[in-house]
Amino acid sequence: MTADVDSERPGERPDRAPAAVGHELFRDDWGIPHLRAADALTLARAQGHATALDRAWQLETERHRVLGTSASHLGAEAVDWDRFVRRARIADTARRCFDRLAPETAAWVTAYVDGVNEGLAEGAERAPEFAAVGLAPGRWEPWTPLGVWLSTHILFAGFPTKLWREEVARRLGEDRTTLFATDGPGTAGSNGWLLTGARTATGAPIVAGDPHRFIEDPGVYQQIRLACPEFDVVGLAVPGIPGIAHFGHTGHVAWAITNAMADYQDLYRERLRRTPDGGVEALGPAGWYRAHAHTETIEVAGAEPERVEVIETDRGPVIIGDGPGAGDEAADVAGSEAASVAPAADGTFISLRYPPRVTGELGFDALPALLRARTVADVDTALDRWVEPVNVVLAADTAGSTLHRVAGHVPVRPYANRLRVVPAEDPAYAWRDGETVPLPRTEADGADGIAVMANERGLAAPLGVEFAPPHRARRIRELLGADTDWTPDAQAAVHTDTLLASSRRLLSLLAWAPGLGPAADRLRDRLLRWDRHMDADSTDATLYARLRTDVVHRLAAHPALNGVTGEDDPWRSTAYPALFRPWLAAVPRIGYALESLLTVGLLPYEDRLALVAASAEAVAAAAEETPPAPWGELHRLSPWQALPGVTPDEDAIRPGVAGDHDCVLSTSGVPGVTDLFARGPAARYVWDLGRREDSRWVVPFGASGVPGSAHHRDQTPLWVRGELAPVVTAWNLLHRTKPHRTKPHSTSHRPEENPAMTAATEPVAPALRPAVHEQKIEGFGTVRLVPVDPAADAELLHGWVTEERARFWGMADHSLEQVREIYEFVDSLPTHHAYLALRDGVPAALFQTYEPDADPVGECYDVQPGDFGVHLLIAPAEGEGAVKGYTETLLTAFIAYVFSDPAHVRVVVEPDARNEKAIARMVRIGFELGPEIRKPEKTARLAFLTRAALGLGLA
């Protein structure tokens, strides 16, 4: 007989025999983890375990930040953060939100935490930071991931900006409150875009972009793949958080987000007083009432412990102002109705009201739903449960459907709450219970086939106050509109665009600046001829940056801003915690608002011209003496590290890079303060809905957070050059790592296996093995399907697969050992199975089954519920064993076995497109031919056989 139905190679040579129960961890050439497990809970546990191995120090850093215990090993510099998260009650809020999760979500999060706890000790052994500070890894609680999410995003909406506006109004006048409302960069932002099929080379959508965040080492995003029978998703996870929240591709639908710049957190001016028994009362709309208060102790490495009083009013936790009578004994303030010391600037205390604290909802129920999404509608439904942060979302699926919406929770309250600190006792500023602002959405597949999100005042305009300038969004749309044949690789040209459109206003003033001397005139001529691109090798870009810096400092020294600059800079005030000082510093505010400050409001036109002229003279004189260096030599990355100086390759994380804060390549320094930048593309991604394997991604450093690892910094050169790494989806192109035994999730507890009970036994002959299916066929004989024993059957299978007639099977050059190890690998998979087909006890064929969702073929077509894949290799003819209709008869038995499971609705085969004999046989049996598909090892022809075609009906 002949090999009439062939397959891709079942798998590459594994490093070791897999664990019988657990998960598989593969890595690509960049060390990116690809995880595969039998079910979603085991997979979540595997994700936690792999993250603990790769990012143990990062995970423990985040856990301590949640608990407010960072200072215990990092010292006094961490006290400000510890005090804030304790006062804000981040950990307690996380517990509340966990308790409100759907039971299945809670179990999923708990499985992730179990994996973290199982892997932390091993991960900590690899990370030198633990030894450097004398820290042992702790234990994660089921609610810890929710705390990590909260602490990571609590400052995302930029509520400290309200403190700045409060100071501006108080010092410069109420009419100046929004003078520095820059529509400029906030604490975070991103680029994102969607191209419909009308704009791409393949006719399938592309979703791409890059989140702009403070860049951390290790990185805030973790490239990962999560696969089980229910789903197979690649994306950017947040270490410490199960699943893939912000940027993912399921093979059927892809999504991405940017910060909506919405305002959903409020600050309330509180009046507090100490009670005779040492408690605290707050003034609310109905009068004085008892507030929650307790004291906690912050341990500080190398210093005395610090006590912090945690107070919570009906509005929320008090985050500014020490407790009434703080530092005194209760007896000292007994009877003093309004005793209060060390309040905020205006003599009061300030509380923070934020949605998860109020509702007990964080949005984690959306995360497992996103993993299971197959369509845009699924993503849309999942995001209806999202809470914080508030995001703009773009999504597209393989059918061409698209989505452009806002997701999150924005409370209904007066507009004044968005701008300033508001009085707690006035009911006019209360949130409307149970009400949220309707979230905008729009069409993503308009006439031009382009949708863009870049934190601009666009879709989310009704929800916020300050947004990013329109420059990035406009430039992205301009670039994308220039072509209708976009490919994934071509997206890098958009990611790395360096045009600084915001330079136009300053350069326009420079063009008309009066009375310039010869050197300044040459500077003007040079900058007006400059292409306005902040390229790394450009000295003109450096000259512009020098000019901008000088203008910022001259504005800061101008009498019009005397109330908020110099000695009066709010940054110098001790009224607010030091943690909030970056939001209160005047020079950065001027730098970010420079474009608008040079346009309207602050100074007359003639004064602006004179100021720019003075700056041009100063910069020109300096340039004559010290010629400008290329921009990339000055504009260097300066990432945040919890413990800097531990690893020897510190310079490797400070590369010089192109871009600037208003470029699409948004590498944002602080204009007027430093050319170094800490905020920029924390990752880049391109999701291709035509072929997921053509997707791309990159992070600033590497997949591993372990110093000395080969994958600790290996992506930095790519990131600097604007290149991206391929998203590898074919399992046989990945490197299988040491397997891990993961305890199965079960309602029962089982004793540990006795090694003696699992010792190797003598091989059992195929005819003596239990059958999974047995069928007597009149005139043919009895067909039995028995599991392949890789060790016992290796010689038999090697003889079959290496014959010329089996060339389409793809293993002709394999050794006996390779064949054995491949089928050991197949035997380890919960989704793939190999059987010997016996005809009257004699091996007659090799029959393999698989679940397409867990197989590379699932990347190549739209897998339907109930699909079940098969491969068949017929044994060589054995004299009289050759019977007319032999293959068709065996197939009858195999199909009967497949459809004996009512969950199987459709059989899928994928013979080599050159195997015309096999394809013709499939058609004769009743298979319907599908499209040709490209796989790494062959071009295949899909074919499908449904229950309905056989008259079996649906179960």
N, C-alpha and C positions, 0 to 999 in steps of 0.2 A: 504494500500500500504506500501511499505518499503522504507527505505532511501537508494536508489540504487546508488547515486553518493554522495560521502562525501568529506569533506574538512579538512584541518588543521583548528585549532581554528582561527577565523577571527581576533582576537586581544586580547591583555591583557587589564585589567581594567585600563582605563585612569584616571589620577588624577582629571581632570576637563573636562567639555565639551569643545571641541575644538572651535577655532574661525572659523567662516564661511568662511572667505577669509584670506589666509595667508599661513604660513608654520608650520611645526611641528618640534619640537626639542625634541629628545630623548637623553638619556645618558646611557652609560653602567656602570658597577660597578666601573670603574675607572674615571667616570665623562667625558669621551670622547664624544664630541657632534656628534650626527647622525642627519642630517637634511634631511627633505623630503618636497618637494614643487611641485606645479602643473606645473611649467615650469622653464627653466634655468635662466631666469632673476629674478624671485621670489626667486629661490634658491640662486643666487649670493647675493641678498639682505639679505637673511637669514644668509648666511655665514658671511657677514660683521657684522650683528647684533649680532650673537652669539660670534664672535671674540671680539667685543667691550665689551660684558658682561664679558668675561673670561680674556681679556688681555688689558683692557683700558689703564693702565699705560704704558705697552709695546708699544701699538699703538701710544700713544702721544709722547713717547720717540723717536720713529722712525720718526714721522712727524717733530718734532723739529730738529732732526739730518738732515733731508732733507733740511729744510729751513735755517739751520745754526743759530738757535735760542736757542740752548740748554743752553748756558751760562746765558740766561735771568732768569733761575730758578735754574740751577745747579752751577753757579758761575764760577770763573776764570779757573778752571780745564777743562772746556769744550770749552774754547776760541779757542784752537788750532784746534779742529775739526770744529768748526763753521767757522773759517777763511778758512780752506781748502775747505769745500763744497761750500762756496760762491765763492771762486776763481775758483774752478773746474766747477762751474755753473751747479750743479747737478739738482736743481729745474728747471732751464730754459731748460735743456736737457730733463727732464721728460715731460715738457709741449710740447716740439717739438715732442717727440715720441708719446705722446697721440694723438696729432693732426694728426698723420700719421696712426693711427690704422684703420682697417676696421670698417665701421659703426657698424656692429653687435658686434664686440669686444669692441668698445668704449661704447656701451650701456650696455654691460655685466659688464665692469669695473665700470661704473657709478652706476649700480645697487648695486654693492658691497659697494661702497662708501656711497650710500644712507643708506644702512643698518648700516654701521659704525656710521654715524652721528646720526641715530635714537637710537643707543644703548650706545653711549659714556657717556651721562649724568648719566644713571643708572650704567654703569660700573665704572665710576669715584667715585660714592658714595661708592662703595665697596672697593676701593683701597686706603689705608692710605697714599700712597706716594703723592697724590695730595695735601692733607691737610698739609703734612710735609713740602712742598716747597711753599705752597700758590698758587698752579697752578689750573686754571680752564681748562677743556677740550676745545680744539679749534674746528675748522671745517675743515674737509677733503675736498679737491677739487678732481674732477674726475681724475686728473693726479697724485695725491699723491701716489697711489700704485706703479706707475712706478718710482717715486722718491725713495721710500723705497727700491725697488729692486736695483736701481743704487747705492744708498749709502751703501747698504749691501754688494755689490760685487765690488765696485770701486777699492778696494785694493786686490781683489782676485788673479789677475795675478801677483802681487808682483812687480809692476814697481819700487818701491823704491830700489829693489836689484840692479838696474842699477846705482843708486847713489853710492852704496857700491863698485861695480866693478870700477866705475870711481875713487873712492878714492884709491882703491888698486892699480890700474894702475899708478896713479899719485905718490903714496908714495913708492910703492915697484917695480915699473917697468911694462911696457906693457906686458912682458912675464908672469907676475903673475896675470893677469886680472881674470883668471878663477881658480886660486889656491883654492879658497873656494867654487868652484862649486861642491857642495857636492853630487849631486843627493840625497839631503837630504830634510827634511820636509820644506815646504814653509808655507805660511799663512794658507793654508787649504789643506785637502786631505781626502781620503775616501777609504774604502774597498767595493768592490762589486763583486758578483759572480753569475754565472748562471749554473745550472745543467739541462741538457736535461733529457727527460724521461728515457733514458738509465741508468741514475745514481740515480733514485729515486724509492722509494717503490711503488708509485702509477702509475708510468709510465708517469706522467705529469711533466712538468718543474717546477723548483723552482728558484726564483730570491731572493737574500738576500744580506745583507751588512750593513754598518754603515758609515754615513758621519762624518768625523772628521773636526770639526770647533772649533773656540773659543766658549766655552760653556757659555751661557748667562743665567741669571735668571731674568725673566722667559725664558724658552727655545726658541731657534730660530725655532724649528719645532713644529707644532700643529697637533696632531692626529685628524683626522676628517673623516666624511662620508658625501657625497653629493649625494642625490638621487632625481630624477625627472623622468618623463616618458622617457626622452631621454637617461639617463644614471644613473648609480649607482656606485660611485667610492669611495673607501677608500684610504687614503694616508696621507702623511705628508705635510701639507700646511705650508707656511711661513706667520705668522701673518702680516696682512696688504696687502696681495697679494691674489686676488681671484683665485679659482681653486686649482689645485695640480700640481706643476711644476716638481718636481724632483723625487718623489717616489710615485707611485700610482698603484692601481689594480682596473680595471673596472669590474671585474668578467669574462672578456673575454681575456684581455691582461694586463700584468704588466710591468712596466719599472722602472729603477733606473739609477743613474748617479754617476760618480766621477769627480773630477776636472781633466781636461785633462793636466794641467800644461802648457798650450799653452801660447805663448807670443803674445799679440795682442794690447798692449798699448805702445806708444813710448814717450820718453822724448826728447825735442829739446832745444838746447842752443840758446837762443834768444839774439839779440841786440836791445835794446830799447832806445828811447830818447824822451825828453819832447819837445813839440812844444811851440811857443810863446803864444798860446792861452790856454795853460794848458793841451792840449791833449797829446796823446802818439803815436809815430811812431815806426814801427818795420822794421828790415831789412830782406827782402826776396830775392828770386832768381832774381827778377826783380828790386831790389833796395828798397829804403825806401817807406813805405806806411802808411796810417793812420790805426791804430789799434783801436779796440773797447776799451773804458775805461769808467768806472763809479765808484762812491764811495758808499759804504754801511756802515751802522752803526751796530755794534754788541752790544746789551745791555748785561750787565754783572751784575748779582746779587751780591750786596755787593761791587761793584767797579765802576769806571767810564766807560762809553761806550768806545768802541774802533772802530776806523774807518779802513776800509780795502778797498783798491783800487782793483777793479776787471778789469783785462786786458785780452783781447783775441786777439791773432794773427791769421793769416791764418792757422797755425798749430793747435792751440787750446788754451785753457785758460792757463794763466801764473800762476803756482802754487808755484813757488819758486822765491824769490827775491821781495823786495818791489818795488813799482812803481818808475820810474825815478823821482828824486826830491821829493820823498815821504816825507811828513811832512813840506815841504816848500810851500810858496805861489807861484802861477804861475808866478808872476812878478819876483820872485827871480831867476827863471831858464829861463826866457824869453831870447831868443837869444843864449842860450847855446845849441849847436847842439847835444851834446852827454852827457848831464847831466844825471848821474845815481848814486844812492847811495844804499847801502845795497843789492847788488846783491848776487848771489850764489858764491860758492867757487872760481871759476876761473874768476870772474868779469863779469859774464853774468846772465841772467835770464833763467828759465827753464819752458817750456810749456808742457802740457800733451795732447796728441792726443789719443782719445779712440773712438771705432767704433760708439756707439750711438750718440755721439756728432757730428760725421761726417755725418752719414747716416740718423739720425732721426728714427732709427729702434732699438727696444729693444728685439723683439721676442715675445711680448705678444699675437700676433695673434695665436701662437701655443697653448696657454693655453686652450681655450675652445675646440680646436680640440683634444687635449689629453683626455679631459673628455669624448668625444664621441667615442674614439677609441675602436674598437672591435677586431682588428688584429694587428700583428706586422707591417704590411704594413701601417696601419693607423697611428701608432706611428711614423714610418719612415717619412711619408709624412708630418705630423705635425711638426716634428723637422727640416725639411728643412727650416722652417721659424725662427728657433731659432737664437739668436745673442749672448747674454752675460749672464753669463760667458760661456766660451767654455768648453764643457763637453764630457766625454766618456760615452756612453749609452749602457746599456744592456736591452733587452726586450724579452719577450716570450709570446705566447698566448696558448689558450686551445687546438688549433689544433697541437701544437708542433713546430710551427715556431719560429725562434729566430732572434735576431738582435744584432749586435755589431758594433757601429759606433761612430764617433766624430760628435758633433753638435755645431754650433756656427759660428762666423764671425772672420776670421783671415785675415788681409789685406796683400796684396802683397807688399813687400818692401825689401830693402837689409838686409842681415843677420846681419850686424853691428848694425842695429836699435834694434835688440833683446838684444844686449850685453851692449851697452853704451848709453850715452847721445850724440846725433848727432847734427851737425850744422844746424840751421834752414834755413840759406841762401843758402845752397848747394842743388841744385835740385836733386842730386843723391840719397838723402835720403827721397824723397817724396813718399807718397803712390801712387800706380797706381789706378787712379780713376776707380771705378766700378769693380775692380778685387779683388777676394778673393782666398785664397789658397784652392785647392781641399781638401776636408775633408776625411781622411782615413776611411775605413770600412773593416771588415774581417768576416769570418765565425764564428758564435758562437756555431755551432753544429758540431765541429770537431770529430775526431775519439774517443777522450777520453770523449766527452760529457761534457766538462768543459770549461767555459770562465771566466776569472778573470780580474778585473781592480782595480789597487791599486796605481795609480799615478806614476807608474814606466815608464821607458823609453821603451814603447811598441808601441801600436797602434798610439799614438799621437806624437811619437818621431820627425817627421818632422816639428812639429809646435812649439817646445819650445827649451829651453836652459838647464834648470835644472829640474830634475825629482826626485821623491822619489827613495831611494835605492830599489833594486829588492827583498829585503828580505820578505816583507809582501806578495807580489804577489807569490813568490816561495813557501812560507809556506802554503798559502791558497790552492794553487794547490796540494801541497804534501798531505795536510789533506784530501781534497776532493777526491783525487785519491785513497785513501785507502779503499773506500767503493763504492758499487753500489746499495745501498739500503737506500739512504738518506731520512729522513723525515723532516718536518718543525721543530719539537722540537729539532732534533739533530744538527741544525745549530748553536745553542748556543755554542757548543764545538769549532766551528771555530771562532765565534765572540770573545771568551774569551781566545784564545790561547796566551800564554805569552812567548814563546821562543824568546830570543833576539839574533838573528843570527848575528847582527852587533858586538857582543862582541868578535867574534872569533879573530879579528886582535889584539886587545889589549891583550887578553889572550895568544895568540901565542907569542907575545913579552915577556909577563910575564914568559912564560915557559922557555925562553932562557935567561932571565935577569941574568947577571953575579954577583957573589960576594954578594949574599943576606945573611943577618944575620939570626939567628934562628927564630925570630918572623916573618920576611918577608918570610922566607922559609915556615913556617907553613901557612901563608896567601896564598902563591902561591899554596901549596898543596890543601888547602881548595877550592880555586876558580877553580883549574883545575878539581876537582872532582864535582864541582857544575854542575847542569843540565842545566844551562843557562836560566832558566825560572824566569821571574820577578814576582813571586807570592807574594801576599800580606803578607803571613806569613813567607816569606823567609828572614832570616838574611844574607844568602849568597848574595842575590840580593842587599841588602844594602851595603855590603862590596864592591861589584863590583861598585856600584854607587859612593862610596867614592873614590875608586881607579880612576875611570873615571874623577871625578871632579878634583882630584889632578893633573892628567896628563894634563887636559885642562889648568889649571893655570900655570903649568910648561912650556907648549908650549907658552902660552901668554907672559911669561917672557923671552922667548928665544930671543937672539939677531936677529935671522932670521926674526922675526916679529916686530922688533922695530918700524917700520914706521907706524904700525896701532894699536899698543897696548899702554898701560900705558897712559902717558900724551898725546900721539899722537893718541889715539883712536878716530876715526871719530865721535863716539858717543858724544864726548865732544865739537865738533865743533858747533859754532853758525851760520854757513853758511846756514844750512838747518833748516826748521821748526821742532820744537820738535816732531811733530807727526811722523816724519820719523826716529827718533833716534833708535827705536827697530831694524830697518833694518841695522843700521850703527854701531852697537855695536860689537866689535871684539870678546869678550869672547863667546857669544852665537854662533857666526859664527864658531869659532874654535870647540866648542862643537858639533855642528851639522855636521861639516866636519871631525870630529875626525878620523873616519875610513879611509878616504882617506888620511888625513894628516899623519897618521901612516903607510901608505902603500907606497907612492911614493912622490918624488918631494922635500919636504921641508927639511928634515934632512937625513943625511947618516944613514945607518942601525945601526951602532955602537952607534951613538948618540941617536937614538930612544930606543935602549936597555938600555942605561944608564939612560935615562929620566924615563922610566918605572920602572927601578930598584929603583931609588930615590923615586918615588911615592910609591912603595910597602913598602919601609922602613918606610916612614912617616905614611902611612895608618895602617900598622901593629902596629906601636908604639901607635897610637891613639886607636886602637881596644883593645890593651892590657889594656889600661887605662879605656876606655869606650866601653864595648861590643856593637855591633851593634843591634839596635832595628829591629823588623820586617819591611819589606819594606812598608807595608801598613800604618804604623804609621807615616812615613815621606812623602810618596807619596800621597798627598791629593789634592782633587779638589779645585781649587780657581777660581770660575766662575766670569765673568764680571757682574757687576750690575751698572745700571745708578745711583742708590741712595742706597748705602750700609748702613746697620745699622738701617733700619727702622723697620724691623720685628724681633720678639724675638727669632726666630728659626734659626739664622744665622749659628750655628754649623751644622745644619742638611744638609746644602748644601756643606759641606767640608768633605765628607767621605774619608777614606783611601781606595785606590783602587790598584789592581794589574796592571801590564803592564808597557810599556815604549814606547818611541817614535818610535822605529823600530819593536815593536811587532805587531802582528795582533790586539791585544788589545792595540791600539795606544793611550795611555794616556801620552801626550808629555809634559814633563817638559822642562827646559832649561839646558842642560848639562853644568856643570861648574858654574851655577848661582843659581838654586834652584831645589829641588826635587818636589815642588808643581807643579801642572799642571793646565793649563787653556784650553788647547786644547785636545779634545778627542772625543769619540762617542757622537755626539749631538742627536742621535737617533739610534735605531737598528730596522731592519725590516726583515721579511721573507714573501715573497709572494708565496703562493701555487697556481699553476694553475690547480690543480686537484680539490681541494675544498677550495674556498676562505675562508670559515669559519675556516679552519685549519691554516690560516696565523697568524703571530705574529708580535708584535711591542712593543717598550718601549722608553721612553724618560728619561733624567736624573732626572727630578723633578716631574711634574705632568701636567694634562690637564689644570689646572687653574693657572692663574697668580695672583690670589687674596690671599694675606696672610691671614691665618686663615681658608681658605677653606679646606674641607676634602680632596680635590684633588690637593692641592698646592704642596705637597711633597710626595704623597703616592707611586709614582713609583720609588723613589730613592732606596729603599732596593732591588727592582727587578734589577734595573740598576747596582747597585754595585755587586750583585751576578751573573750578566750575564744572568739573566732570562728574559723572555718576557711575555707580557700579551696577551691573545687571542684577535683576531679581531672578534668581535661579529657581525654577519650579519643578524640574525633572528630578525625581528622587535619585535616579541612577547617576546623576552628575554631582551629587553631594557626598560628603565624607561622613561615614557613620562613626560615631564616637562610642566610647565605652558605654554599654547599656546600663540602665538604672532600674532597679526593682522599685516599683511604686505600689504601695499597698492599694488593693482594689477598694473602691468605695462600696460599702455594703452596710446593711443594717445589723449584720451579725458579726461577731468577732471570732476569728479562726486562730487556732494555735499556730505557732511558727512551725515550718516544715522541719522534719527530722532529716538531716543529710543522708542518713542511711536509707530513708524511704525514697529519696530522689536520686540515688546512685544509678549509674548507667546499667542497663540490663541487656541481655542477649537480644540481637535483632530478631524480629518476628517476620516470617515469610509472608509475602502479600496475601496469599490465599488464606492465611490463618488470622488476618487482622479483621476487627469488626468493620462492617460496611456502613457507610452513611446512606447508601442507596443500593437496592437490589431489585432487578427486574428481569423476569423471564420473557424472552421474545420467541414466539413460535418460529421454528425453522432456523433459528440463529444460535440460541443458547441463552445462558444466564449471564447478565451483565451486572457486575458489582463494582461500586466505587469505594476505594479504601484510601485513607490518608497516605501520602508519600512519607516514608521514613528516610530522611536525607542520608544518613550514614549507611543504611542497609541497601538503599536503592541507587546510590550514586553511580556505581559501575554500569548498571542497566541504563540509567538516564544518560550518562555520558556517551554510551554507545549510540543511543538514539539521536541526540542533539548534534553530534559532530559529523553525522553522515551528510553527504552532498545533498541528498533529497530533503534535508531539514535546514537548508541554507537560510530560509526565511525566518527561522527561529532565532537567529542572531547569536548562536553560541558555538559556531563551528570551530573556533580556535581556542576553546576553553579546555583547561586541564581537568582531570578527574577531581582534584582538590577544589578547583574553582566551582565546578558544578555542585559538589557537595555543599560548599559554603553558601552558594546562592540559594539552594533549597532549604538550608538551615535558616537563612534570612527570611524567605517566604513563609516558612513554618512559624516564625516568630510573630508574624503580623496578624492582628485580629481581623483585618479586612481582606486579606488575600489567603487563598488556600490552594494546595496542589494535591491531586488525587491520581492514583493509578486506576485505570479502567481494566478490569479483568473480564475476559470472556471465557466462561467455564474454567475459571481459576488461573488462566494464562494472561500475563500482562499484554494488553492490546493497544493501549493509548495512554497518553499523559493529558489529564484534564485539569485546567486551572480556572479558578473563579476569583473575582475581585469586585469591590465596590467602586464604581467609577469616581465618586467624589473623593476617594482616598488614593487615587491613581493618577499618574500624569495625563492619561487620556481625558480626565475630567477638565483639564485646562483647554481642551481642544473643541469641545462642543458643549451645548447647554444641557447639562445632566438633569434628567427628570426624576421626580420621586418614583421609586420602584425600579429604576434601572439596575441591571446586574450584568457584569461583564464576564465573558468566558474566553479562554484560549484552548486550543486542541491540537495536539501533535499525535498523529497516528503512528503506531509502531511499524517497523519494516515487515514485509510479507513473510510468513512462516509456512512455506510449502502449501499444504492443503488448507491452511487457515485463511487463504485469500478467498473471499466470498463476494459475489456480485452484490452491490449496494452496501458494502461493508461500512463505509464511513457514514452514509445516511442512516443506517440502522443504529450505529453507536450514538449518533447525534440525537436520534429519537429518545434514547434512554437518558442522555445527558439533559435534554430539554425537559423531559418529564421530571427529572430530579430538581432542576432549577425552579420549575413552576409548582413543585409540591409545597413550596413556601409561598403562602398567599401574599406576602409583602413584595414578591418579585412580579413586576408588571411587564417588564420589557427586557429581553436579552440583547446585549450589545456585543458585537464582534468587530475586530479591526484588522483584518488581514492586510498584508503588504499589498499595495496597489498594483504591483507587478504580478501578483499571484492570481492570474486570471482563472485558473482551475478552481481555486478555493472560492473565489467570488461567485462564479457560476453555480457552484454547488449550494452556496447560501441562498441564492435566488430560487433555485429549484425547491428548496425546503420550505420557502415562504418568507425569507428575510426581505425586507425592503431596504434598498441601497440608500445610504446617506452620502454626505460630501466626503471628499478627500481631505485628510488632515495631515499637517506636518508635525512630525515628532523628531526628537534629536537623532534617532537611529534609523528612521525610515519615513516614507510617505505611505500612509495607510488609507484604506477605504472603509468608512464606517458602514455597518449594516445593522438593522434592528428587526427583531421578531417579537411581536406583541401577543399577549394572551388572546386578544380579540381575533388575531389572524389565525389562531389555532382553534377558535370557537370555544375557548375555555371561559371567557367572561372574566369580570373583575371579582376578586375575592371580597 
